[in-house]
Amino acid sequence: MSNLSYSKFTLENAQKNFELTLEENQDLFDEIQPVKPSEILTTILREYIPLATAINTEKARSELLISQILADVRRQLNYQISLFSGTEFNVEEELGLQGYCDFLLSFSPEQYFITAPVITIVEAKNENIIRGLGQCVASMVGAQLFNQRSGNPVKVIYGAVTTGTNWKFLTLEEKIVRIDAGEYYIKEVDKILGIILEPFQEYLENS
């Protein structure tokens, strides 16, 4: 299995290889309160959404939309967390938990290396969100194992697969993967921010 990497996993073989239970069609984030985007993000998205849509490449969506939203999460938490993009995240080669993460958010403000990963975000290839779920789940398992080995008290790992304009979220707790029933659209950026901020706010309040 060592020739596998995060990007090679389908949802089916991620479930099988890591002995996971999948729970689908749940409204996981109904009670999450929306969070108002900063004025910076509001201004950026007003300009960049039409531009990213017109260019319509994964690179444009990544740079103009996904990165901007995740940077605002860091801004809203007063830079107490770190954001990684396209970073190598090798946890366990024998399990295929290796390769590059599109985006990763960590509890630590340390920006030079990954500690305490909490959220992994996968760019949907060819705008196919469902196809990205396997890669996302594998990277979440990698984050979970990394935290267990490091003694980090991260109970739930969050994940998202996104085209930049559409976002689908999931969680991993122990061996259970819960996939949110719906997708959130970039016009609901306040809800997207609320979901991503949720695990960090809970941690920071208790730390």
C-alpha angles and dihedrals in degrees: 000000000000092000088069125097131182093271093055096060123103119200089252097054093040088056092047098043095047096036093236131169114225122212114188139177096040126136094230099172105037092120097045110115116232116246120217112242117238118261087250093058093043090054093044095050093047088060101032104045094068090041095050091045092050095047088042099188128129090241093055093047091048096049100035102038118011096043092046094053093047091047088055090054088056091045092051090052091052092249093295091133133054132235124208126190125191090351124158110248110183112175108151120358094191090060094045091249094140141096134065129327115216090216134351131183121204135193092233124085087218105117101181098068138012120266128163100001112204109167130031119194124197125198109230109240114227086000089288106141096177091055090055094057095085093053090047094050091048092051090048090053087050090052091047093051091045090054094046091053092046095047093241114159097228107142100177127034116206125209138185136190112202144173088198091255097049124046128192118187134202138172136215119208116171102313098336122102114195116196117200113239097226142040128237122223127218092250083068091056090138090062092044089053091047092054095047093045095048101085092042095050091050091050095045092049090055097042 
